């Protein structure tokens, strides 16, 4: 079990991210950078970018202003807290499913993807395709 206050969650994020980066080195070294667009009630509470190279794509999505989202409670901003907030994925070049590097969840791309699905079980996302 990951307990946020003991540091294991940071170690897990770092380890999984570095493993993904090692498998996708060219994507991160030479891939094009695209900023992501979010909409809905809490769209301004997200930062994100994509790296794109040939048939490979990675999305990084992180929340910001978390205390405002959770009403000051010490809980992670996951699931229903995101209400109608969405990622506008229409401009992304690939249409195959995304795999969440942290949770293993599969997300189907589309014009919009609900953030409550992207961050359903973990407070940050690294989604890969290709």
N, C-alpha and C positions, 0 to 999 in steps of 0.2 A: 504494500500500500504506500502510495506517495503522500507524504505529509509536508505541506508547503513550508512550514516554519523550520524544518530541519535541513534544508538544502538539497535533499534528494531530487526534488522536482527540477531544480536548475541543472543538476548533473544529468538527469534523464533528457532534458531538452537539448543540452549541449551534445551529449553522446549521439542521440538520434539525428540531430542536425548535421553533425560532422560525418556520420555514416552516409547520410544522403548526399552530402557534398562530395564525398570521396567517390561514390558511384556516379555522380553527375558533374564531374570536374569541369568539363568543357562548357557546360551550361552556365556555370557560375563564373568561369574565367572570361568567356567571350560572348555569352548570350546577351541579347538585347534586354534593356530594362524598360518596364512599363509600370507606371503607377496604376493602382486599382481604384475604381470608383465605387463608393458605397452610397446607398440611399435608405430612406425610411427614417423612422423615429430617432434612431441612435447612430445614424451613418457617420456623424462627426466624431463618434467615439471609437473609430477604427483607423488604423494605418495599414497599408498593405502595398505590396509590389509584386510583379511577376518578372521572371527571367525566362526568355524564350530563345531557343536555338533549334532550328530544323524541326524535328518531331518531338522535341523535349520541352517541357514547360514546368515551372515551379512557381507556386504562389506562397507568399508569406503574409500572414494576417495576424495582427496583434491589436488588442484593445488599448484604449487610453481613457483617462478620466474615470477609472474603475469605481472609485468611491461614489461618484455621482450615479453610476449604473446600479450599484448595489445598495444605495441608500446609506452608505457609510458602514455597512456590515462587513465583516471579515470573511466574505464568501467569494468564490471565484465567479467572474461574469460568464456563466455558461447557460445554454439552453434558452428557456422562455424569457429570461431577462432582456433578450434582444428584440422581443416583440416582432414588428414588421420589417426590421432592418435587413437589407439584402446587399449582396455583391452583384454588381452589374458585370456579367461575364460575356456579354454579347460581342465585345471587341477582341476577345481572346482568340488566338488562331486555331487552337485544337478543340475538338469536340468529344474526345474520349473521356472516360471517367477519371476523376481525381482520386488518389489514394492519400489519406491523411497519415503522414509519417509518424505521428505521435500516437494515434489511436487505431490505425488500420482500417478505419471506416472508408467506405467507397461513396463518393458523391458524384451524381450525374450532373454534367454541365448543362447549361441552358441560358436563356436570356438573363435570368436572375436566379441567384442561389440564396435561400434564406440563411442569414448568419446564425440563427438558432440551430440550423443543421450543421453548419461548418464548425461552430463552437459548442456542440451539444454536450460533450463530455470532457473537454480540455480547454483551458482558457486562451491558448494560442494555437495557430495552425500553420503547418508546412504541408502543402498539398503538391503532389507530384503527378506528372503524366509522362509517358514515353519511356 
